[in-house]
């Protein structure tokens, strides 16, 4: 790589640190974009693709570091004693960047799941609708509504069951029914029903303007065909 022309040719990368950081950021940003690009094009992201993206991002980052090292070697050869080596900050940033490059796809995928929910990120549903839950069933994670505080499984036959930590249904008889824009959990005449709105993009459930839970899976057992 040729030595860039600078105001003073008596330095190597020391005055080029911003450029070197931007060069090293390219594979990190590319790796972070992979989950979103896969989801936008294929409609789903899986662990195998994320692992491959992490390896490719790491290889691209190492290539960028090699190019920076080649630039420094050329600068050292041309400038001799006039050469000024990069400071410790740039060396530390390049070493830490390798860890970030490996983790970037996974961290980006976590942000994707937080944004659109796991069922939609995995490609189980294109959007969250009460019709999909009525056909396939699903699991909700609720808080702040009556008889909530943990997972609740909705069956296609209209029954609903609270689950313990092991995913075993508790002996509490509930039912549910879909409605336009959401669903209602039918409890009893005394406590009343919990009718919740369902965000079709993220699977978030809300009671009025207050978020009270989320759809964590669509399909009994977390499966189900694409809907």
N, C-alpha and C positions, 0 to 999 in steps of 0.2 A: 504494500500500500504506500503510495507516495506521501512524503511529508507535506502537510498543508502549508501554504504560504501564510506567514504571520508577520506582524509588525516587527517582532524580534525573533530571528531564527536561532536564538541561543537557548531555546527551550524545546522540550518534546511535548508530552501530553499535559504538562502542568497548566498551560494556559488554554488547553482544549478540554478541560474537565466537563463542562456542560455538554459539549459535543459527544464525548465518550459516554456520558450517562444516557443521553438520548439514544445513542446507538445500542447500548445494552438494554434499554427499555423496550425496544422494538419486539424481540421475541417474547418478552413477558406480556406485553399488551396483546400480541397475537394469540398466545396461549389462553389468556383470559377471555378472548373473544370467541374461542372455539365452541364452548357449550351453547352460547346464544346462537351462533351460526348454525350449529347442528340442529338445535331445537327449531329454529326458524325454517330450515330447509326440509328436515325429516320429520319434525313434529315430536321428537323424543331424544333423550340423552341417556346413555347407559354407562356403566362403570368401565367397560372395556374401551370405549371411545375416549373416556376421560384419562385412562391410564396411558393410552397411545398419545394423546395430546400432551400429557405431562412429559413423556420421553422426547417427543419432537421439540417441545419448547425448551427442554434442557439442552438438547443437541444444538439447536439454533443459538441458544445463549452461549454455549461453549465456543461455537464458531465465531460469535461476535467478540468474545474475550480473546480468542486467538488472533483475530484481525487487529484488535487494539494492541496486543503484544507485538505483532509484526510491525505495526506502525512505530512502536517505541524502539524496537531493535534498529529499524532504518534510521530513526532520528538519532539514536546513540552513535551509529556508524558514521553519519554525516557530520554531526556536530562535535564529536569527541568530548573534550573537557568542557566545552560550552553547554553541553546537554544538561538539562535540569530534570531530574526524575519526578514522576508524579508523587504527590503527597500521600500520607497514609489513609486519608479519607477516601480517595478514589479506589485504593486497593481494598479497603474494607467494604466499600459499596459494591464492588464487583464480586467479592466473595459472598456477601449476603444476597446479592441478586440471583445467584445460582439457586439458593433455597427458594426464593420467591418464584423463580421461573418454573420449578418443579411443582410448587403448590398452586400456581395461578389458575390452572384449569379447574381444580377442585374447589378453590375458594369462589371462583366465578359460578360454578355449578350450584354451590350452596346459596349464593345470592339469587340465582335463577329459581331454585326451589322455593325460597322464601317469597319470591315475587309471584309465581304462578301456581305454587302448590305442587306436591310430589306427584299426584296422579296425572296432572296435565304435563308436567315436565317429563314423566316417563312415557307419555303418549297413550295413556289409558283413555283419556277423554280429550276432546278438542276444547270443550268448555264445560263448566259445571252447571247442570240443570237438574231440576227436580225430576224431570222425565228419565234422565239417566239413572238417578238413584232409585226411582220406582221400578225400573227394568232390571238393574244389576245389583242393587243394594249398595252398601258402603259403610264407612266408619267415620264418625265425627269425634272431634276432641273439643269438649265444651267446658266452659267455666262461666260462673255468674248467672246460671239459670237454674230453675228448680231441678233437683235430683241429678245435678251435674257434678263435675269435679274429676272426670276421667273419660275414657273412650266410651262411645255408645255406638252399637252396631245396628244399622237399619237393614231389615230384610225386605226382599221384594214383595213378600206377602203382607206387608204392613205392620209386622211386629218389630219391636225395638227392645234391645237388651243392653244394660250397663255391663261393662267388662271390668274384671279385676286386673291386677298388674301382670298376670300371666295370660291375659286374653280370654279368660274363661267367663262365660255369661253368668251374671248374678241372678238370683231368683226374684227379680222385680219385673212384674208384668207391665209392659208399656206398649204403646202402638204409635204409629206415625202415619202421616199422609202428605203427599206432595200438594203444593199449591203454586199458583202463578208467582214466579220470582222467588220461591223459597220452599219452606216446608213447615209443618206443624207437628210437634211432639205432643201426643195426647196423654195426659197424666191422669187426672180425675176431676170431678166437678168442684171439689173443694180448693185444691191448689190451682186448678185452671190449666190451660194449654200454653205451650211455649211455641209461638209462631215466629219463625225467624226468616230474615231475608238472606238470600244466597247470591254472592257476587259471582257471576259466570266466568270472570277472568282469573280470579285467585282462589275461589272456593272458600272465601271468608264468610262466616255467618255473623249476622248482627241482629240485635234486638233494638229496633228504632235506630238511633245513631250510635249505639254502643256495640263494639265488636265482642262477641261472646264465644267464638270458636272457629273451627275450620274443618273442612272435609279433608281427611288424611288418607283415605283410600276409597276407590270406587270398585265395586264387585266384592262379593263375599270372599273373605280370605285375602283381600288385597288384589285380586285378579280382575277379570272382566275384559270383554273385548272393547275395542276402540269405539267410542260413541260420539 
